[in-house]
């Protein structure tokens, strides 16, 4: 009778397997072409191994370049809730939810700041600007050119949306497109009704 010892894989092995799985999934999606159908499934993206922020804890600060050439700092939005939406121009679910964010941004501008964080390491600035122009996006767009902020937020799929209250505390995380009901629910969690 032989005895087998089971060993658990190391964290490094699990991270490597996850990274390879994501890469294979992205390649498979690219080879299969983009679907014109709306999707409620977030699109996986390569991510860092940084721990994602925890709901109920302070959200990581954000300092990123804007489309106008300035700098956006989340800390400058004191007194208002902030909705950070990570997206890319090629992401079908991102295209689906963006008009909803635009309407909410216009309707709630006195209480919440919507910020579109382009995953520029997976996109291009030109494609992102074209996307924003096509959808008439007027709220602040910023460019995560080195993926640092996406890494700090643990973004592993697009779209990914983070709802931060006026005190800088993360109150909700949404992966996949944020539909109207979910948007209202998450805005209520940050004190916006």
C-alpha positions as CSV (number, residue, x, y, z in Angstrom):
1,X,0.0,0.0,0.0
2,X,1.4,3.3,-1.0
3,X,0.7,6.6,0.7
4,X,0.5,9.8,-1.4
5,X,1.1,13.1,0.2
6,X,-1.0,15.9,-1.1
7,X,0.6,19.3,-1.3
8,X,-1.1,22.6,-1.8
9,X,0.2,24.8,-4.6
10,X,2.2,27.8,-3.6
11,X,0.8,31.3,-4.0
12,X,3.4,31.9,-6.8
13,X,2.2,28.9,-8.7
14,X,-1.5,30.0,-8.3
15,X,-0.6,33.5,-9.5
16,X,1.3,32.0,-12.5
17,X,-1.7,29.8,-13.4
18,X,-4.1,32.7,-13.1
19,X,-1.9,34.9,-15.3
20,X,-1.6,32.2,-17.9
21,X,-5.4,31.5,-17.8
22,X,-6.2,35.2,-18.3
23,X,-3.7,35.4,-21.2
24,X,-5.2,32.4,-22.9
25,X,-8.7,33.8,-22.4
26,X,-7.7,37.1,-23.9
27,X,-6.0,35.4,-26.9
28,X,-9.1,33.2,-27.4
29,X,-11.4,36.2,-27.3
30,X,-9.2,38.1,-29.7
31,X,-9.1,35.2,-32.2
32,X,-12.9,34.8,-32.0
33,X,-13.6,38.4,-32.8
34,X,-15.7,40.9,-30.9
35,X,-19.4,40.4,-30.3
36,X,-21.9,43.1,-31.1
37,X,-24.3,41.7,-28.5
38,X,-24.3,43.4,-25.1
39,X,-22.7,41.3,-22.4
40,X,-23.1,41.2,-18.6
41,X,-19.8,39.4,-18.4
42,X,-16.7,41.5,-17.5
43,X,-13.7,41.1,-19.8
44,X,-10.7,39.6,-18.0
45,X,-7.5,41.7,-18.2
46,X,-4.0,41.0,-16.9
47,X,-3.6,42.4,-13.4
48,X,-1.1,42.9,-10.8
49,X,-0.8,40.8,-7.7
50,X,-1.6,43.8,-5.5
51,X,-4.4,43.3,-3.0
52,X,-7.6,44.9,-4.0
53,X,-9.1,47.6,-1.7
54,X,-11.6,46.4,0.8
55,X,-15.2,47.7,1.0
56,X,-15.4,49.8,4.1
57,X,-11.7,50.9,4.0
58,X,-10.2,54.0,2.6
59,X,-9.9,53.9,-1.2
60,X,-6.4,54.3,-2.7
61,X,-5.8,57.8,-4.0
62,X,-5.8,58.5,-7.7
63,X,-3.6,60.9,-9.5
64,X,-3.8,60.6,-13.3
65,X,-3.5,62.7,-16.4
66,X,-6.8,64.0,-17.9
67,X,-7.7,64.1,-21.6
68,X,-7.4,67.9,-21.4
69,X,-3.8,67.7,-20.3
70,X,-4.3,68.4,-16.6
71,X,-4.2,66.1,-13.6
72,X,-7.1,64.5,-11.8
73,X,-6.7,63.8,-8.0
74,X,-9.5,61.9,-6.2
75,X,-8.6,63.8,-3.1
76,X,-9.6,67.0,-4.9
77,X,-13.3,65.8,-5.0
78,X,-13.7,66.2,-1.2
79,X,-17.3,66.7,-0.2
80,X,-18.5,64.7,-3.2
81,X,-18.7,60.9,-3.8
82,X,-16.6,59.5,-6.6
83,X,-17.4,56.8,-9.1
84,X,-14.2,55.4,-10.7
85,X,-15.0,53.3,-13.8
86,X,-12.1,51.4,-15.3
87,X,-12.7,50.8,-19.1
88,X,-11.2,50.3,-22.5
89,X,-12.5,51.3,-26.0
90,X,-12.6,47.7,-27.2
91,X,-14.7,46.5,-24.2
92,X,-18.3,45.9,-25.3
93,X,-19.8,46.0,-21.7
94,X,-17.9,49.3,-21.2
95,X,-19.7,50.7,-24.3
96,X,-23.0,49.5,-22.9
97,X,-22.7,51.2,-19.5
98,X,-21.0,54.5,-20.5
99,X,-24.2,56.4,-21.6
100,X,-25.7,55.5,-18.3
101,X,-22.8,57.0,-16.4
102,X,-22.9,60.1,-18.7
103,X,-26.6,60.7,-17.8
104,X,-26.0,60.1,-14.1
105,X,-23.0,62.4,-14.2
106,X,-25.0,65.2,-15.7
107,X,-28.0,64.7,-13.3
108,X,-25.9,64.3,-10.1
109,X,-23.0,66.7,-10.8
110,X,-23.5,68.5,-7.5
111,X,-23.1,65.4,-5.4
112,X,-20.9,62.9,-7.3
113,X,-17.9,62.9,-9.6
114,X,-17.8,60.2,-12.3
115,X,-14.3,59.5,-13.6
116,X,-13.6,57.2,-16.5
117,X,-10.2,55.5,-16.0
118,X,-9.0,54.2,-19.3
119,X,-6.8,51.1,-19.0
120,X,-4.3,52.6,-21.4
121,X,-1.8,49.8,-21.1
122,X,-4.5,47.7,-22.9
123,X,-5.8,50.4,-25.2
124,X,-4.5,53.5,-26.9
125,X,-5.2,57.1,-26.0
126,X,-6.4,57.8,-29.5
127,X,-8.9,54.9,-29.4
128,X,-10.1,56.0,-26.0
129,X,-10.7,59.6,-27.1
130,X,-12.5,58.4,-30.2
131,X,-14.7,56.2,-28.0
132,X,-15.5,59.1,-25.7
133,X,-16.3,61.4,-28.7
134,X,-18.6,58.7,-30.2
135,X,-20.6,58.3,-27.0
136,X,-20.5,62.1,-26.1
137,X,-18.8,61.5,-22.7
138,X,-18.3,64.8,-20.9
139,X,-17.3,63.6,-17.4
140,X,-13.6,63.5,-16.6
141,X,-11.5,60.9,-18.4
142,X,-8.1,59.9,-17.2
143,X,-5.4,57.6,-18.5
144,X,-3.8,54.8,-16.4
145,X,-0.8,54.7,-18.8
146,X,1.3,52.4,-16.7
147,X,-1.5,50.3,-15.1
148,X,-0.4,51.5,-11.6
149,X,-3.9,52.6,-10.5
150,X,-5.6,49.6,-11.9
151,X,-3.1,47.5,-10.0
152,X,-3.8,49.4,-6.8
153,X,-7.5,48.8,-7.2
154,X,-7.0,45.1,-8.1
155,X,-8.7,45.5,-11.5
156,X,-8.7,42.1,-13.1
157,X,-11.6,42.6,-15.6
158,X,-13.3,45.4,-17.4
159,X,-15.5,47.2,-16.7
160,X,-14.7,47.6,-13.0
161,X,-16.4,50.3,-11.1
162,X,-15.6,51.6,-7.6
163,X,-18.1,53.6,-5.6
164,X,-16.3,55.9,-3.0
165,X,-18.1,58.1,-0.5
166,X,-17.4,61.8,0.2
167,X,-15.0,60.7,3.0
168,X,-12.9,58.6,0.7
169,X,-14.2,55.2,1.9
170,X,-14.9,52.5,-0.7
171,X,-18.5,51.5,-0.3
172,X,-19.1,49.2,-3.3
173,X,-17.3,47.4,-6.2
174,X,-19.1,46.4,-9.4
175,X,-17.5,44.0,-11.9
176,X,-19.2,44.0,-15.3
177,X,-21.6,46.6,-16.7
178,X,-23.5,48.6,-14.1
179,X,-27.2,48.4,-15.0
180,X,-29.6,51.2,-13.9
181,X,-30.9,49.4,-10.8
182,X,-27.3,48.5,-9.7
183,X,-26.2,52.1,-10.3
184,X,-29.0,53.5,-8.1
185,X,-28.2,51.0,-5.3
186,X,-24.5,51.7,-5.3
187,X,-25.0,55.4,-5.5
188,X,-27.2,55.2,-2.4
189,X,-24.4,53.4,-0.6
190,X,-22.2,56.4,-1.1
191,X,-25.0,58.8,0.1
192,X,-26.3,59.9,-3.3
193,X,-30.0,59.4,-3.9
